[in-house]
Amino acid sequence: MKLSCFWSAMLLFLLSGLRDCDGGNILVFPVDGSHWINMDIIIKALHSRGHNITVIRSTHSWYIKESSSYYTTITVPVEGSVVNKEYITKIVKNVMDFQSGELPLMTFLKVSVGMFSTFAEFHQNVCNFVAAILNNDGLIQTMKASNFDLMLTDPAWGGGVILGKYLNLPLVYNVRWVITKDAHSCLAPSPISYIPLTGTAYTDKMTFLQRVNNVILNVITQTQYSLVVMHTYQQLSEKYFGPSINFNDLVLDAEIWLMRVDFVFEFPRPTMPNVVYMGGFQCKPANPLPAQIEDFIQSSGDHGVILMSMGTFVNELPRGLTDDIAAAFAKLPQKVIWKHKGYIPASLGNNTLLVDWIPQNDILGHPKTRLFVAHGGTNGLQEAMYHGVPVVGVPVFFDQYDNLLRLQARGGAKILSLSTVNKNNFLSVVQEVLSDQSYRENMQRLSRLHRDQPIQPLNSAIFWIEFVMRHKGAAHLKSESYRMPWYSYRSVDVACFLAAILALVLITTAMLIRCLCYTLCINKAKQD
């Protein structure tokens, strides 16, 4: 009897396992460049669950490989690169040269104008890429015949939104940005009285003048968003869906928004039921390091090591700045691992190891790592927070200063600007963060908060993707506000209606009082 129960239990276990491994068909429309790193992690996790992944890429793809063991590709021939690696790298170099005083103001302004036009061109290239797909009847028929269960896309570029809706697929977003603005501001109520916009370098505790600046930047951001949408994605939407379709409505109609933020890191703000927070989903325990790096770290003794990386786009800093940083590192008792290419500074100390590539997460998770010098990219800061390593930030562009500000506001980081960095103040700030234990204690506290979750961020993301596949969407989580015009959403029509009633009551009352007074005056005159 006991043996029979055992085999019955085993059969039930195997049957339940079959359901978990019943894979779906997922179409992925990624954003190339550094955004692909995030998407790739999710794709690998989905593949490990038995799902079939198909990734759409162009012939000019930068990061996305045509051949892979865990996804198949649809490669679309198209003119023009969606994301141009060389141009992005050039922009970053110009920003650094300007901030370090090596690029004249007028030249920088000219470059900035060109930068905005180039990003507009990138969006147009995305539209051309989508049009090339939609105009290919054979490809569209093949996609429809593949019976995809959903589309996973990053709405930082709008192409995936349009293609997903054209194929009538449920949309799941791997998201932090939508075109030119923060995804929260598209989806959830976002009072700018206490929600700082990216680029302001403000916390959620703003002064009056800071709130004024926040409002002004909000107007500028909304204008930029509207211009990009109207001149690119709205035209494409009207071409394939008709003039009655608004691109913004397509964006908001996604089933689930997998948001790459964590409220241990982000300032508190309103949210919506179909937003799933997966900040730090790429973080994981450290793996063993390559022998050369491990030996170098072990040689640091009790002093430990400092890791420096300026991210994907920054291979090397301006020469004067590189010399100053190398000279500052040379004065420290710690060993330094520095991700750096190109010019080797003459001031480089024997304690500093220059490398082309680093296993960043694994070094940050090493018990001898004392400090992370970083540019402020989201992935790196979340990994530092996960492992409890304090940060000295040297932001370059985009959201990096705002990211670092969130850690600094919580006592886990110190920020230096490129325009002010020299050997003395860099050394002083590094020594402060190394010697003041409050920085490490605060980061370790943030690490404990981040890890203390009922379900790990990546597992949560996978659950909700599979949830959408199981239930063919998640319409019950979508707010009706998505379909309301702005005047209804903000109750402007109700306010006007109530104001009209109040005005009518006041006017009627005034007229009645006037008539009553007139009647009383007439009667009094007759009596006299």
C-alpha positions in Angstrom: 0.0 0.0 0.0 2.8 2.4 0.9 4.6 1.6 -2.4 1.4 2.3 -4.3 1.0 5.7 -2.6 4.7 6.5 -3.3 4.3 5.8 -7.1 1.0 7.8 -7.1 2.7 10.7 -5.5 5.6 10.5 -8.0 3.1 10.4 -10.9 1.4 13.5 -9.7 4.7 15.2 -9.3 5.7 14.4 -12.8 2.4 15.5 -14.2 2.6 18.8 -12.4 6.2 19.2 -13.8 4.9 18.7 -17.3 2.6 21.7 -17.0 5.5 23.8 -15.7 7.6 22.8 -18.8 4.7 23.3 -21.3 6.5 26.0 -23.3 4.9 28.9 -25.1 5.9 30.8 -28.2 7.3 34.3 -27.4 8.2 37.0 -29.9 10.8 39.4 -28.7 11.3 42.9 -30.1 14.3 44.2 -28.2 16.2 47.5 -28.0 19.8 47.1 -29.1 22.8 48.3 -27.2 23.0 48.1 -23.4 19.2 47.5 -23.1 19.8 44.1 -24.8 21.9 43.0 -21.8 18.8 43.2 -19.6 16.5 41.5 -22.2 19.0 38.7 -22.7 18.8 37.7 -19.0 15.0 37.4 -19.2 15.2 35.4 -22.5 17.7 32.9 -21.0 15.4 32.5 -18.0 12.3 31.9 -20.2 14.3 29.4 -22.3 15.2 27.5 -19.2 11.5 27.2 -18.5 10.9 25.5 -21.8 9.6 28.4 -23.8 10.4 29.0 -27.5 11.9 32.4 -28.1 12.1 34.3 -31.4 14.0 37.5 -31.5 13.6 40.2 -34.2 16.8 41.9 -35.2 18.1 44.0 -38.1 21.1 43.3 -40.3 22.8 46.2 -38.5 22.3 44.8 -35.1 25.0 45.8 -32.6 24.6 43.5 -29.6 22.1 40.9 -30.8 23.7 37.8 -32.4 22.1 36.1 -35.2 22.9 32.6 -33.9 22.1 31.5 -30.4 21.5 28.3 -28.4 18.5 29.7 -26.6 16.6 31.8 -29.2 16.0 31.8 -32.9 16.2 35.0 -34.9 14.3 36.8 -37.6 16.8 39.1 -39.3 15.3 41.9 -41.3 17.4 43.6 -44.0 17.0 47.4 -43.6 19.0 50.5 -44.4 20.2 52.6 -41.5 21.3 51.5 -38.0 18.7 51.7 -35.3 21.4 52.4 -32.7 24.8 53.5 -34.0 27.6 52.4 -31.7 30.2 54.7 -33.1 28.0 57.8 -32.9 26.8 57.0 -29.3 30.5 56.6 -28.3 31.4 59.9 -30.0 28.5 61.7 -28.1 29.7 60.3 -24.8 33.3 61.4 -25.6 32.2 64.9 -26.4 30.2 65.2 -23.2 33.2 64.1 -21.2 35.6 66.4 -23.0 33.2 69.4 -22.4 32.8 68.6 -18.7 36.5 68.2 -18.3 37.1 71.5 -20.0 38.7 70.1 -23.2 35.8 71.0 -25.6 34.8 74.7 -26.2 31.2 75.7 -25.3 30.2 76.6 -28.8 31.5 73.4 -30.2 29.6 71.5 -27.5 26.3 73.3 -28.2 26.7 72.5 -31.9 27.3 68.9 -31.0 24.2 68.9 -28.7 21.9 70.1 -31.5 23.3 67.4 -33.8 22.8 64.9 -31.0 19.0 65.6 -30.8 18.6 65.4 -34.5 20.5 62.1 -34.5 18.3 60.6 -31.9 15.3 61.7 -33.9 16.9 59.9 -36.9 17.3 56.8 -34.7 13.6 56.8 -34.0 12.9 57.2 -37.7 15.1 54.2 -38.4 13.1 52.2 -36.0 10.0 53.1 -37.9 11.6 52.2 -41.2 12.6 48.8 -39.6 9.0 48.2 -38.6 7.7 49.3 -42.0 10.1 46.8 -43.6 8.5 44.0 -41.6 4.9 45.1 -42.1 5.4 45.5 -45.9 6.8 42.0 -46.1 3.6 39.9 -46.6 5.4 36.6 -46.5 7.2 37.5 -43.2 3.9 38.7 -41.6 2.1 35.5 -42.7 4.9 33.4 -41.2 4.7 35.4 -37.9 0.9 34.9 -37.7 1.3 31.2 -38.5 3.8 30.8 -35.7 1.0 31.3 -33.1 3.0 33.5 -30.8 1.5 33.8 -27.3 2.7 37.3 -26.6 5.3 39.9 -27.5 8.0 40.9 -25.0 9.4 44.3 -25.9 11.2 47.4 -24.5 9.2 50.5 -25.3 12.2 52.8 -25.1 11.8 52.5 -28.9 8.2 52.4 -30.1 8.6 49.8 -32.9 7.7 46.7 -30.8 4.4 48.4 -29.7 3.2 48.9 -33.3 4.3 45.4 -34.5 2.8 43.7 -31.4 -0.6 45.4 -31.9 -0.5 44.7 -35.7 -0.1 41.0 -34.9 -2.7 41.3 -32.2 -0.4 39.9 -29.5 -0.6 40.7 -25.8 2.3 43.0 -24.9 4.6 42.7 -21.9 7.1 45.4 -21.4 10.7 45.1 -20.1 10.7 48.8 -19.3 12.2 51.8 -17.6 11.8 54.5 -20.4 9.2 55.1 -23.0 10.6 57.1 -25.9 12.0 60.1 -24.1 10.5 59.9 -20.6 10.2 57.8 -17.5 7.7 55.0 -17.9 5.9 55.8 -14.6 4.9 59.2 -16.0 3.1 57.5 -18.9 1.2 55.0 -16.8 0.6 56.1 -13.2 -0.4 59.4 -11.5 2.9 61.4 -11.2 2.6 64.5 -9.1 5.6 66.6 -10.0 5.4 68.4 -6.6 7.4 65.5 -5.1 8.4 63.3 -8.1 11.7 64.7 -9.5 12.2 64.4 -13.2 15.3 62.7 -14.6 17.8 65.5 -15.3 16.9 67.7 -12.4 19.2 66.0 -9.9 16.6 66.5 -7.2 15.3 64.2 -4.5 11.7 63.9 -3.5 12.2 66.7 -1.0 12.2 69.8 -3.3 12.3 73.5 -2.4 9.9 75.9 -4.1 12.4 76.9 -6.7 13.3 73.3 -7.4 9.6 72.6 -7.9 9.5 75.5 -10.4 12.4 73.9 -12.3 10.8 70.5 -12.1 7.6 71.9 -13.7 9.6 73.6 -16.5 11.6 70.4 -17.3 8.3 68.5 -17.3 6.9 70.8 -20.0 10.1 70.4 -22.0 10.1 66.6 -21.6 6.4 66.3 -22.6 7.1 68.6 -25.7 10.0 66.4 -26.8 8.0 63.3 -26.3 5.1 64.7 -28.3 7.4 65.9 -31.1 9.1 62.5 -31.5 5.8 60.6 -31.3 3.9 62.8 -33.8 6.7 63.0 -36.3 7.6 59.3 -36.3 5.4 56.8 -34.5 2.0 58.4 -34.9 2.5 58.6 -38.7 3.4 54.9 -38.7 0.4 54.1 -36.6 -2.0 56.0 -38.9 -0.5 54.3 -41.9 -1.2 50.8 -40.7 -4.2 51.2 -38.2 -6.0 54.3 -39.6 -6.3 57.9 -38.5 -8.5 57.1 -35.5 -5.7 55.2 -33.7 -3.5 57.1 -31.3 0.0 55.8 -30.7 -0.1 56.7 -27.0 -3.2 54.5 -26.6 -1.3 51.6 -28.1 1.6 52.2 -25.7 -0.7 52.2 -22.6 -2.6 49.1 -23.7 0.2 46.7 -22.6 -0.8 43.9 -20.3 2.1 43.9 -17.8 4.9 46.5 -17.3 8.0 44.8 -15.9 9.7 47.9 -14.4 13.4 47.8 -13.9 13.4 49.7 -10.6 13.1 48.8 -6.9 11.6 51.1 -4.2 14.7 50.4 -2.1 16.5 52.4 -4.9 13.7 54.6 -6.3 11.8 57.4 -4.5 8.3 56.3 -3.5 5.6 57.3 -6.0 2.1 56.1 -7.1 1.9 53.0 -9.2 -0.7 50.8 -11.0 -1.9 47.1 -10.6 -0.2 45.9 -13.9 3.2 47.3 -12.9 5.6 44.6 -11.6 8.8 45.8 -10.1 11.9 43.7 -10.9 14.8 46.1 -10.1 18.0 44.1 -9.6 16.7 41.1 -11.5 20.1 40.7 -13.1 21.9 40.5 -9.7 23.0 37.1 -8.4 25.6 35.6 -6.0 29.2 35.9 -7.1 30.8 33.1 -9.1 34.5 32.2 -8.7 36.8 34.6 -10.5 39.4 33.9 -13.1 42.7 32.9 -11.5 44.6 36.1 -12.6 42.0 38.4 -11.0 41.5 36.2 -7.9 45.3 36.2 -7.3 45.4 40.0 -7.7 42.6 40.4 -5.2 44.1 38.1 -2.7 47.4 40.0 -2.8 45.6 43.0 -1.4 45.6 41.6 2.1 43.3 43.3 4.6 43.2 46.5 2.6 41.0 44.9 -0.1 40.3 46.1 -3.6 38.6 49.0 -5.4 36.7 48.3 -8.7 36.4 51.0 -11.3 34.2 50.8 -14.4 32.7 53.5 -16.5 30.3 51.2 -18.3 29.7 50.1 -21.9 30.2 53.3 -23.8 33.2 54.8 -21.9 36.3 52.9 -22.8 38.6 55.7 -21.7 38.4 59.1 -20.0 40.1 62.3 -21.2 43.9 62.0 -20.7 44.3 64.6 -18.1 41.5 63.1 -16.0 42.9 59.6 -16.5 46.3 60.8 -15.2 44.7 62.4 -12.1 42.7 59.3 -11.3 45.7 57.0 -11.8 47.8 59.2 -9.5 45.2 59.2 -6.8 44.8 55.4 -7.0 48.6 55.1 -6.7 48.5 56.7 -3.2 46.1 54.2 -1.8 47.0 51.0 0.1 44.1 49.1 -1.7 44.6 47.2 -4.9 42.6 48.6 -7.9 40.9 46.8 -10.8 40.2 49.4 -13.5 38.2 48.6 -16.7 40.1 50.7 -19.1 41.2 50.7 -22.8 43.6 52.9 -24.7 46.0 55.4 -23.2 48.0 54.0 -20.3 48.7 56.8 -17.8 52.3 57.5 -16.8 51.1 58.0 -13.2 49.8 54.4 -13.0 50.7 52.8 -9.7 51.9 49.2 -9.1 48.6 48.6 -7.2 46.4 49.2 -10.2 45.4 46.5 -12.8 44.1 47.7 -16.1 41.7 45.2 -17.9 39.6 45.3 -21.0 36.8 43.3 -19.5 35.7 42.5 -16.0 33.2 40.0 -14.4 31.6 43.0 -12.6 29.0 41.2 -10.5 31.5 38.6 -9.4 34.1 41.2 -8.3 31.4 43.2 -6.5 30.4 40.1 -4.7 33.9 39.3 -3.5 34.4 39.7 0.3 37.6 41.8 -0.3 35.8 44.4 -2.5 35.7 47.7 -0.6 34.5 50.3 -3.1 33.0 50.7 -6.5 33.9 53.7 -8.7 31.2 53.9 -11.3 29.5 56.1 -13.9 26.1 55.5 -12.4 24.4 53.1 -14.8 21.4 51.3 -13.3 22.8 47.8 -13.7 26.0 48.5 -12.0 24.4 50.4 -9.1 21.9 47.7 -8.5 24.7 45.1 -8.4 26.6 47.3 -5.9 23.5 47.6 -3.8 22.8 43.9 -4.0 26.3 43.1 -2.7 26.4 46.0 -0.2 29.4 47.8 -1.8 29.6 51.6 -1.4 30.0 53.8 -4.5 31.9 56.8 -5.6 30.1 58.1 -8.7 31.4 60.0 -11.6 28.3 60.4 -13.9 28.7 61.3 -17.6 25.2 61.6 -19.2 21.5 60.6 -19.3 20.1 59.3 -16.0 23.4 58.5 -14.3 23.6 61.5 -12.0 20.0 60.9 -10.9 20.7 57.2 -10.3 23.7 58.1 -8.1 21.7 60.7 -6.3 19.3 58.1 -5.1 22.1 56.2 -3.4 23.7 59.3 -2.1 20.4 60.4 -0.5 20.4 57.0 1.3 24.0 57.4 2.5 25.6 54.8 0.3 27.4 56.9 -2.3 29.3 60.1 -2.9 29.1 62.0 -6.2 31.9 63.8 -8.1 31.3 65.7 -11.4 33.7 65.3 -14.3 34.1 69.0 -14.4 35.6 69.2 -10.9 37.5 65.9 -10.7 41.3 66.3 -10.0 43.8 64.1 -8.2 43.3 65.7 -4.8 39.5 65.8 -4.6 39.2 62.3 -6.2 41.6 60.9 -3.6 39.9 62.8 -0.8 36.4 61.4 -1.7 37.6 57.9 -2.2 39.4 57.9 1.2 36.3 59.4 2.9 34.0 56.6 1.6 36.6 53.9 2.4 37.2 55.2 6.0 33.7 56.2 7.0 32.0 52.9 7.8 28.5 54.5 7.5 28.7 54.2 3.7 29.2 50.5 3.8 26.7 50.0 6.6 24.1 52.0 4.6 24.7 49.9 1.5 24.5 46.7 3.4 21.2 47.9 4.9 19.9 48.6 1.4 21.2 45.1 0.4 19.2 43.5 3.2 16.1 45.4 2.2 16.5 44.6 -1.5 17.0 40.8 -0.8 14.1 40.6 1.7 11.4 39.8 -0.8 8.9 36.9 -1.0 9.9 36.2 -4.6 13.1 37.1 -6.4 12.7 39.8 -9.0 13.6 37.6 -12.0 11.2 34.9 -10.8 8.5 37.5 -10.4 9.1 38.7 -14.0 8.9 35.2 -15.4 5.7 34.4 -13.4 3.9 37.4 -14.9 5.0 36.7 -18.4 3.7 33.2 -18.0 0.5 34.6 -16.4 -0.2 36.6 -19.5 0.3 33.5 -21.6 -2.0 31.4 -19.4 -4.8 33.9 -19.3 -4.3 35.5 -22.8 -3.7 38.8 -21.2 -4.3 40.7 -18.0 -7.2 43.0 -18.8 -8.5 43.0 -15.2 -5.3 44.9 -14.1 -5.7 47.7 -16.6 -7.2 50.9 -15.3 -10.0 52.5 -17.2 -8.0 55.7 -17.2 -6.1 54.4 -20.2 -9.2 55.0 -22.4 -10.3 58.3 -20.9 -9.6 61.6 -22.6 -7.4 64.0 -20.6 -10.3 66.3 -19.6 -12.3 63.3 -18.2 -9.2 61.8 -16.5 -8.6 65.1 -14.7 -12.3 65.7 -14.2 -12.2 69.0 -16.0 -15.6 68.3 -17.6 -17.0 67.5 -14.1 -15.5 70.7 -12.7 -17.0 72.7 -15.6 -20.4 71.1 -15.1 -20.4 71.8 -11.4 -19.1 75.3 -12.0 -22.0 75.9 -14.5 -24.6 74.6 -12.0 -23.1 76.8 -9.3 -23.1 79.8 -11.6 -26.7 79.1 -12.6 -27.8 78.8 -8.9 -26.0 82.1 -8.1 -27.4 83.9 -11.1 -30.9 82.6 -10.3 -30.6 83.6 -6.7 -29.3 87.0 -7.6 -32.2 87.5 -10.1 -34.8 86.4 -7.5 -33.3 88.7 -4.9 -33.3 91.5 -7.5 -37.0 90.8 -8.4 -37.9 90.6 -4.7 -36.2 94.0 -4.0 -37.8 95.5 -7.0 -41.3 94.3 -5.9 -40.7 95.6 -2.4 -39.7 99.0 -3.7 -42.7 99.2 -6.0 -45.1 98.3 -3.1 -43.4 100.8 -0.9 -43.8 103.5 -3.5 -47.4 102.8 -4.0 -48.0 103.0 -0.2 -46.3 106.4 -0.1 
